[in-house]
Amino acid sequence: MGGLRCVDGSYLSVTPVACRDSVGTPYEVTLELHRDGAPYGSVGERCGWMLARLAQGVDEARKHDARRWADPDDRFPGDGPDGELFSFRYRSRSGPSGGELSCRLRTIPLWEGSRWRVTRRAYVEAWGATGVGMRAVLTSAELWSFVQGLVAEAEGCLEGRDMARNAGEGTDTGETR
């Protein structure tokens, strides 16, 4: 179970739960959210592949984006200074939304003595069915660790399936059930 300490002191727990097909085989994940141990929402229907891609993108940005951002903690995937890295919502055919988990990049100017220093941080925000929100502010290393932990746990609940592979793998492989 991945988790984040939020700016208000609360703790957001995120647990991947396997989605299963009609014969019970796990094929993707949904995320269960808890606030300080209490159920908070369920989001991200079939989001494992996207999380795996994000973890890979953050890892690559930390290694190769030195021209634009000197500090590896400021390096995130994407070309623009700000933007959305993911947004997972609760899906229901009836009724209102039951939660959201999103991550946006923000560029933050900081005054240091006699000059401005610009940093980038990932703002992970969660909203439960009650409408009460949570926010954690992360460096790229913290975001990578959080997402990588979710991917590892998702692969475990999917019986070792590699989430980074193409989500469509399995068709035209000659494999039958």
N, C-alpha and C positions, 0 to 999 in steps of 0.2 A: 504494500500500500504506500503510495507516494503521498507526501504532505508538504504543506507550506505554512509557515508562521506568517500571519497577516499583520498589516500595520496597526490594526486595532487590538492586537494581542490574541485574537482568536486563532484556531488552528483548522485549516482546511485539509481534510483527508480525501484523496482521490484513489478509487479502487477500480481497476478494470474487471469487468464481468463478461464472460463469454456469451456471445450470441450463438445459438445453435440452429442447425437446419432441421428439416422434418424427421430425420433419422437420428438426431441427437449429436451430430458431429459439430464441434465448435468451428466457426469460420471467421469471426470478427469479434470486436469488443464494443461495449458501452461502458461509460464511466459512472460510477456511483459516487456521489459527493456527500461528505459528512462535515458538519460544523461542530467543532469541539465534541466529537463523538456522536452527535445526534444526526439522524438522516436529514439531508439538505436538498437533494435532488438527484436526478438521473439524466445524463446528457450524452451527446456524442455518439448517437447510433452509428455503428460501423466506422469508428474513427481511428482504429489502430494503425492502419497504413499511413494515414496523415501524420500521426504522432511519430512514426518511424522516420518519415521523410523530414520532419522538423528537426528531430535529434541529429540526423545526418547533416542537415543544412547548418545548424548552429555549430556543429563540430568543424565543418569545412570553413565557415566564416571565421571562427576563432584561429584557425591555422593560416588562412590565406588573405585576410583583409587588412593587412598591416599598413597599406598605403593610405587608407582613409581613416583608420582608427588605430592610434598607437597602442592603446591599452586593450588587451584581449577581452576584458570584461565589457567593453563597449561594442564588440563585434557580434552582429546578428545577421541572419540571411536577409536578402532583399536589397534593392537598390536605393530606395528612398530613405530619408532620415527617420521617418515615422511610418507606421503601417500596422496592419493586422497580421499576426502570425497564425492564429486560429480563432474560430468561434464555433463552439458546440452548444446546441440548444436541445431542449427536451422536445420530442416529437410525439404528438398525439393526434389521432383523427378527430377527437372531440375534446373540448375543454381548453382552458388557457394553458399557457406555457408553464412548465414545472421546474424550470431552472436554466441556467446558462453558465458556461465557462469559456472565457475568452482571454486572449493575450494580444496586447498592442504594444508596439514600440513607441517610446517617447524620448525625444532629445531634450536634455536638461542643461541649461547654462548655469554654471556655478562661478561665483566671484571668488577668486583666490588671490588675496593680497592686492596686486596691481593689475590683474588681467582676468579675463574670462576663460574658463575651461568648460568645454562642452562634453557631456557624457550621454550615453544612451542606456536606457533600462527597459526591461520588459515588465509591463504592468499586467499581472494575471488577476482577473476579476471573476468572481463567482456570484451568481444571484440565485437564491432559493425561491421556492414557491411562495414564501411569505413576503417577498419583495425586499428582504434585508440583504445587502450586499457585503462582500468581503474583497479585500485587495491585498496582494503581495507585490512587492517591488523587487525584481531580480536582476542580477548581472547575467551575462551570457553563460558563465560557468554554472551559476545556480540553476538557470533555466535548462541547460543541457543535462545536468544531473537529475533534475526533477523529471524531465521528459524521458531520458534514458531509463530511469527506474520504472516509469510506467510501461515503456516498451518491453523491458525485460519481464515484468510481471504479466503483461498481456501475452507474451509468447509462452510463458509458463501455463497460463490458464487455457491457452489454445493448443496444449499438448506439444509445445516445442516448435510450432509453426513460425517461420521467419516473417515478421510483419513488414520488413522492408521489401520483400518480393512483390511483384505485381499482384494486385488483388484479384486479377482475373486468371491467375495461374490455375491450371487444373482442367480447363477446357481444351479439347483437341489433344489431350495427352494420351488417349487410349485407356485411361483409367475409368473403370466402371464401378458402380456400387450395387 
